[in-house]
Amino acid sequence: MTLSPFRPNTATDRLMLPLDVQTVEDARALVKATNGVVGVYKIGMELQFAGGLELARQLAAEGHKVFLDVKLHDIDNTIFNAVRNVAKMGMSFMTLHAYPKTMRAAVNALKEEGTKDLCLLGVTVLTSMDNDDLKAAGYQGRVAELVSTRAEDAREAGMGGIVCSPQEASAMRPVLGQELVMVTPGIRPAGSDAGDQKRIMTPGDAIRAGSDYLVIGRPISKAPDPRKAAEAIISEIDAAL
């Protein structure tokens, strides 16, 4: 059995905090408040368009693990060159949509660049979508079926892992084996507001289902004491391991 080189070692390693704030200054404040109790900082589209790309470089240079959540999907040549550039930024994780051609182009870019430090994650089905949303978007079948197909495609392409909801985690582990990591958004501690997430689970249940990394945003960033909120979640993760 081949183990993924991107597997987390500790409960803290497993916690990914999205810096979904309006400004770089706000992001810096959140990093300062949670430094040492968050394994990976995720920079998504909201912050990318407000100076977040430069912040990503800075955080990586300071020794933080950074997850650049760009969700790329384009023609092969564009993906190839974009991924090569991201590989030079010092990122630890990045996302692209789990279409076979897109994933193959991204994997080829890393081979060309000669780096094994960047984990490419294929986004299967967004956690804000359910079966009705898929149907409205023109897809046939159910969410679980599409997630499984895209997980298989990611493994075939040589990706580092996938992004799926925790509700699919237990079914995806046999598909992925231990060679790919599983990143699960849609994590909500008991009693938290689900917000715009539809396929959710608590941190402990997600770990027991087989998730490797948990993306947890608003329950930490909107808490009166983000550090204390993060520490409570780490304790729950640790208890489930």
MARNUKE-313410 format. One record per residue (C-alpha): residue number from 1; x, y, z; residue in three letters. Coordinates in nm, 2 decimals. Layout:
residues N
[lumnu NUM,[X,Y,Z],'ALA']
...
END
This chain:
residues 241
[lumnu 1,[0.00,0.00,0.00],'MET']
[lumnu 2,[0.14,0.34,-0.10],'THR']
[lumnu 3,[0.08,0.62,0.14],'LEU']
[lumnu 4,[0.02,0.97,0.01],'SER']
[lumnu 5,[0.31,1.20,0.08],'PRO']
[lumnu 6,[0.06,1.47,0.17],'PHE']
[lumnu 7,[-0.10,1.29,0.46],'ARG']
[lumnu 8,[-0.13,1.50,0.78],'PRO']
[lumnu 9,[0.05,1.39,1.09],'ASN']
[lumnu 10,[-0.13,1.57,1.37],'THR']
[lumnu 11,[-0.48,1.70,1.45],'ALA']
[lumnu 12,[-0.36,2.06,1.40],'THR']
[lumnu 13,[-0.22,1.96,1.06],'ASP']
[lumnu 14,[-0.57,1.86,0.95],'ARG']
[lumnu 15,[-0.73,2.19,1.01],'LEU']
[lumnu 16,[-0.76,2.42,0.71],'MET']
[lumnu 17,[-0.88,2.77,0.78],'LEU']
[lumnu 18,[-1.02,2.98,0.49],'PRO']
[lumnu 19,[-0.91,3.34,0.50],'LEU']
[lumnu 20,[-1.25,3.45,0.36],'ASP']
[lumnu 21,[-1.23,3.82,0.46],'VAL']
[lumnu 22,[-1.24,4.15,0.27],'GLN']
[lumnu 23,[-0.89,4.27,0.31],'THR']
[lumnu 24,[-0.53,4.15,0.34],'VAL']
[lumnu 25,[-0.52,4.33,0.68],'GLU']
[lumnu 26,[-0.82,4.13,0.80],'ASP']
[lumnu 27,[-0.65,3.81,0.68],'ALA']
[lumnu 28,[-0.33,3.90,0.86],'ARG']
[lumnu 29,[-0.52,3.96,1.18],'ALA']
[lumnu 30,[-0.69,3.62,1.15],'LEU']
[lumnu 31,[-0.36,3.45,1.09],'VAL']
[lumnu 32,[-0.21,3.62,1.39],'LYS']
[lumnu 33,[-0.50,3.52,1.61],'ALA']
[lumnu 34,[-0.48,3.15,1.51],'THR']
[lumnu 35,[-0.11,3.10,1.44],'ASN']
[lumnu 36,[0.00,2.76,1.58],'GLY']
[lumnu 37,[-0.35,2.62,1.60],'VAL']
[lumnu 38,[-0.42,2.60,1.23],'VAL']
[lumnu 39,[-0.24,2.37,0.99],'GLY']
[lumnu 40,[-0.32,2.53,0.66],'VAL']
[lumnu 41,[-0.45,2.87,0.56],'TYR']
[lumnu 42,[-0.68,2.87,0.25],'LYS']
[lumnu 43,[-0.69,3.17,0.02],'ILE']
[lumnu 44,[-1.00,3.17,-0.20],'GLY']
[lumnu 45,[-1.14,3.39,-0.46],'MET']
[lumnu 46,[-1.27,3.66,-0.23],'GLU']
[lumnu 47,[-0.93,3.75,-0.10],'LEU']
[lumnu 48,[-0.74,3.67,-0.42],'GLN']
[lumnu 49,[-0.90,3.97,-0.59],'PHE']
[lumnu 50,[-0.80,4.19,-0.29],'ALA']
[lumnu 51,[-0.43,4.13,-0.28],'GLY']
[lumnu 52,[-0.45,3.76,-0.17],'GLY']
[lumnu 53,[-0.21,3.62,-0.42],'LEU']
[lumnu 54,[0.08,3.83,-0.28],'GLU']
[lumnu 55,[-0.03,3.74,0.07],'LEU']
[lumnu 56,[-0.02,3.38,-0.03],'ALA']
[lumnu 57,[0.35,3.41,-0.14],'ARG']
[lumnu 58,[0.43,3.60,0.19],'GLN']
[lumnu 59,[0.27,3.34,0.41],'LEU']
[lumnu 60,[0.44,3.06,0.23],'ALA']
[lumnu 61,[0.78,3.24,0.27],'ALA']
[lumnu 62,[0.71,3.28,0.64],'GLU']
[lumnu 63,[0.67,2.90,0.67],'GLY']
[lumnu 64,[0.29,2.86,0.67],'HIS']
[lumnu 65,[0.12,2.60,0.46],'LYS']
[lumnu 66,[-0.10,2.77,0.21],'VAL']
[lumnu 67,[-0.39,2.63,0.01],'PHE']
[lumnu 68,[-0.46,2.83,-0.30],'LEU']
[lumnu 69,[-0.82,2.76,-0.38],'ASP']
[lumnu 70,[-0.84,2.87,-0.74],'VAL']
[lumnu 71,[-1.06,2.60,-0.88],'LYS']
[lumnu 72,[-0.90,2.61,-1.23],'LEU']
[lumnu 73,[-1.07,2.48,-1.54],'HIS']
[lumnu 74,[-0.96,2.58,-1.89],'ASP']
[lumnu 75,[-0.79,2.45,-2.20],'ILE']
[lumnu 76,[-0.49,2.22,-2.15],'ASP']
[lumnu 77,[-0.22,2.48,-2.24],'ASN']
[lumnu 78,[-0.36,2.74,-2.00],'THR']
[lumnu 79,[-0.39,2.49,-1.71],'ILE']
[lumnu 80,[-0.04,2.36,-1.78],'PHE']
[lumnu 81,[0.12,2.71,-1.76],'ASN']
[lumnu 82,[-0.09,2.83,-1.47],'ALA']
[lumnu 83,[0.00,2.53,-1.26],'VAL']
[lumnu 84,[0.37,2.57,-1.34],'ARG']
[lumnu 85,[0.35,2.93,-1.21],'ASN']
[lumnu 86,[0.16,2.83,-0.89],'VAL']
[lumnu 87,[0.43,2.56,-0.83],'ALA']
[lumnu 88,[0.69,2.84,-0.81],'LYS']
[lumnu 89,[0.49,3.03,-0.55],'MET']
[lumnu 90,[0.56,2.79,-0.27],'GLY']
[lumnu 91,[0.20,2.67,-0.23],'MET']
[lumnu 92,[0.12,2.35,-0.05],'SER']
[lumnu 93,[-0.22,2.28,-0.20],'PHE']
[lumnu 94,[-0.42,2.41,-0.50],'MET']
[lumnu 95,[-0.76,2.32,-0.65],'THR']
[lumnu 96,[-0.89,2.26,-1.00],'LEU']
[lumnu 97,[-1.21,2.12,-1.12],'HIS']
[lumnu 98,[-1.20,1.74,-1.15],'ALA']
[lumnu 99,[-1.24,1.71,-1.53],'TYR']
[lumnu 100,[-1.00,1.45,-1.67],'PRO']
[lumnu 101,[-0.83,1.67,-1.93],'LYS']
[lumnu 102,[-0.78,1.95,-1.68],'THR']
[lumnu 103,[-0.63,1.72,-1.42],'MET']
[lumnu 104,[-0.40,1.55,-1.66],'ARG']
[lumnu 105,[-0.27,1.89,-1.78],'ALA']
[lumnu 106,[-0.21,2.00,-1.42],'ALA']
[lumnu 107,[-0.02,1.68,-1.33],'VAL']
[lumnu 108,[0.19,1.71,-1.64],'ASN']
[lumnu 109,[0.28,2.06,-1.54],'ALA']
[lumnu 110,[0.42,1.95,-1.21],'LEU']
[lumnu 111,[0.62,1.68,-1.38],'LYS']
[lumnu 112,[0.76,1.94,-1.61],'GLU']
[lumnu 113,[0.84,2.17,-1.32],'GLU']
[lumnu 114,[1.00,1.88,-1.13],'GLY']
[lumnu 115,[0.82,1.95,-0.80],'THR']
[lumnu 116,[0.66,1.71,-0.56],'LYS']
[lumnu 117,[0.57,1.96,-0.29],'ASP']
[lumnu 118,[0.24,2.09,-0.44],'LEU']
[lumnu 119,[-0.07,1.88,-0.37],'CYS']
[lumnu 120,[-0.32,1.91,-0.66],'LEU']
[lumnu 121,[-0.68,1.87,-0.55],'LEU']
[lumnu 122,[-0.96,1.78,-0.78],'GLY']
[lumnu 123,[-1.29,1.95,-0.68],'VAL']
[lumnu 124,[-1.56,1.69,-0.73],'THR']
[lumnu 125,[-1.90,1.85,-0.65],'VAL']
[lumnu 126,[-1.93,2.17,-0.45],'LEU']
[lumnu 127,[-2.06,2.12,-0.10],'THR']
[lumnu 128,[-2.32,2.39,-0.16],'SER']
[lumnu 129,[-2.49,2.16,-0.43],'MET']
[lumnu 130,[-2.74,1.88,-0.39],'ASP']
[lumnu 131,[-2.91,1.65,-0.64],'ASN']
[lumnu 132,[-3.16,1.91,-0.74],'ASP']
[lumnu 133,[-2.88,2.16,-0.81],'ASP']
[lumnu 134,[-2.70,1.90,-1.03],'LEU']
[lumnu 135,[-3.02,1.84,-1.23],'LYS']
[lumnu 136,[-3.07,2.21,-1.28],'ALA']
[lumnu 137,[-2.71,2.24,-1.41],'ALA']
[lumnu 138,[-2.78,1.97,-1.67],'GLY']
[lumnu 139,[-2.62,1.67,-1.50],'TYR']
[lumnu 140,[-2.78,1.33,-1.49],'GLN']
[lumnu 141,[-2.75,1.11,-1.19],'GLY']
[lumnu 142,[-2.69,1.18,-0.82],'ARG']
[lumnu 143,[-2.42,1.37,-0.63],'VAL']
[lumnu 144,[-2.26,1.05,-0.49],'ALA']
[lumnu 145,[-2.23,0.90,-0.84],'GLU']
[lumnu 146,[-2.06,1.20,-0.98],'LEU']
[lumnu 147,[-1.83,1.24,-0.69],'VAL']
[lumnu 148,[-1.72,0.87,-0.73],'SER']
[lumnu 149,[-1.66,0.91,-1.10],'THR']
[lumnu 150,[-1.45,1.22,-1.05],'ARG']
[lumnu 151,[-1.26,1.06,-0.76],'ALA']
[lumnu 152,[-1.17,0.77,-0.99],'GLU']
[lumnu 153,[-1.06,1.02,-1.26],'ASP']
[lumnu 154,[-0.84,1.20,-1.01],'ALA']
[lumnu 155,[-0.67,0.88,-0.91],'ARG']
[lumnu 156,[-0.61,0.78,-1.28],'GLU']
[lumnu 157,[-0.47,1.12,-1.35],'ALA']
[lumnu 158,[-0.22,1.11,-1.07],'GLY']
[lumnu 159,[-0.36,1.39,-0.86],'MET']
[lumnu 160,[-0.27,1.45,-0.50],'GLY']
[lumnu 161,[-0.62,1.43,-0.37],'GLY']
[lumnu 162,[-0.98,1.54,-0.41],'ILE']
[lumnu 163,[-1.23,1.78,-0.25],'VAL']
[lumnu 164,[-1.56,1.63,-0.16],'CYS']
[lumnu 165,[-1.82,1.67,0.11],'SER']
[lumnu 166,[-1.78,1.47,0.43],'PRO']
[lumnu 167,[-2.10,1.28,0.35],'GLN']
[lumnu 168,[-1.91,1.11,0.06],'GLU']
[lumnu 169,[-1.59,1.05,0.25],'ALA']
[lumnu 170,[-1.65,0.70,0.37],'SER']
[lumnu 171,[-1.75,0.58,0.02],'ALA']
[lumnu 172,[-1.45,0.76,-0.14],'MET']
[lumnu 173,[-1.18,0.61,0.07],'ARG']
[lumnu 174,[-1.19,0.27,-0.10],'PRO']
[lumnu 175,[-1.19,0.45,-0.44],'VAL']
[lumnu 176,[-0.88,0.66,-0.34],'LEU']
[lumnu 177,[-0.70,0.41,-0.13],'GLY']
[lumnu 178,[-0.43,0.57,0.08],'GLN']
[lumnu 179,[-0.26,0.72,-0.22],'GLU']
[lumnu 180,[-0.47,1.04,-0.24],'LEU']
[lumnu 181,[-0.58,1.27,0.04],'VAL']
[lumnu 182,[-0.94,1.38,0.10],'MET']
[lumnu 183,[-1.02,1.74,0.18],'VAL']
[lumnu 184,[-1.37,1.81,0.31],'THR']
[lumnu 185,[-1.54,2.14,0.33],'PRO']
[lumnu 186,[-1.89,2.17,0.48],'GLY']
[lumnu 187,[-1.77,2.10,0.83],'ILE']
[lumnu 188,[-1.98,2.24,1.11],'ARG']
[lumnu 189,[-1.94,2.18,1.48],'PRO']
[lumnu 190,[-2.26,2.07,1.65],'ALA']
[lumnu 191,[-2.50,2.36,1.69],'GLY']
[lumnu 192,[-2.33,2.58,1.42],'SER']
[lumnu 193,[-2.53,2.75,1.14],'ASP']
[lumnu 194,[-2.50,2.55,0.82],'ALA']
[lumnu 195,[-2.50,2.87,0.62],'GLY']
[lumnu 196,[-2.49,2.80,0.24],'ASP']
[lumnu 197,[-2.35,2.45,0.29],'GLN']
[lumnu 198,[-2.59,2.16,0.22],'LYS']
[lumnu 199,[-2.38,1.84,0.27],'ARG']
[lumnu 200,[-2.24,1.89,0.61],'ILE']
[lumnu 201,[-2.09,1.69,0.91],'MET']
[lumnu 202,[-1.93,1.76,1.24],'THR']
[lumnu 203,[-1.55,1.75,1.27],'PRO']
[lumnu 204,[-1.54,1.43,1.47],'GLY']
[lumnu 205,[-1.78,1.25,1.23],'ASP']
[lumnu 206,[-1.58,1.37,0.93],'ALA']
[lumnu 207,[-1.26,1.23,1.07],'ILE']
[lumnu 208,[-1.42,0.90,1.15],'ARG']
[lumnu 209,[-1.56,0.89,0.80],'ALA']
[lumnu 210,[-1.21,0.91,0.65],'GLY']
[lumnu 211,[-1.14,1.28,0.59],'SER']
[lumnu 212,[-0.78,1.38,0.60],'ASP']
[lumnu 213,[-0.82,1.76,0.60],'TYR']
[lumnu 214,[-1.12,1.96,0.73],'LEU']
[lumnu 215,[-1.20,2.31,0.58],'VAL']
[lumnu 216,[-1.36,2.50,0.86],'ILE']
[lumnu 217,[-1.42,2.87,0.81],'GLY']
[lumnu 218,[-1.70,3.07,0.97],'ARG']
[lumnu 219,[-1.72,2.87,1.30],'PRO']
[lumnu 220,[-1.36,3.00,1.36],'ILE']
[lumnu 221,[-1.34,3.33,1.18],'SER']
[lumnu 222,[-1.67,3.46,1.31],'LYS']
[lumnu 223,[-1.62,3.34,1.66],'ALA']
[lumnu 224,[-1.56,3.59,1.94],'PRO']
[lumnu 225,[-1.23,3.42,2.01],'ASP']
[lumnu 226,[-1.11,3.25,1.69],'PRO']
[lumnu 227,[-0.81,3.08,1.86],'ARG']
[lumnu 228,[-1.03,2.93,2.13],'LYS']
[lumnu 229,[-1.27,2.81,1.86],'ALA']
[lumnu 230,[-0.99,2.65,1.66],'ALA']
[lumnu 231,[-0.85,2.48,1.97],'GLU']
[lumnu 232,[-1.19,2.33,2.05],'ALA']
[lumnu 233,[-1.21,2.19,1.70],'ILE']
[lumnu 234,[-0.86,2.04,1.72],'ILE']
[lumnu 235,[-0.96,1.87,2.04],'SER']
[lumnu 236,[-1.26,1.71,1.87],'GLU']
[lumnu 237,[-1.04,1.60,1.58],'ILE']
[lumnu 238,[-0.78,1.45,1.81],'ASP']
[lumnu 239,[-1.05,1.26,2.00],'ALA']
[lumnu 240,[-1.18,1.11,1.67],'ALA']
[lumnu 241,[-0.84,1.00,1.55],'LEU']
END
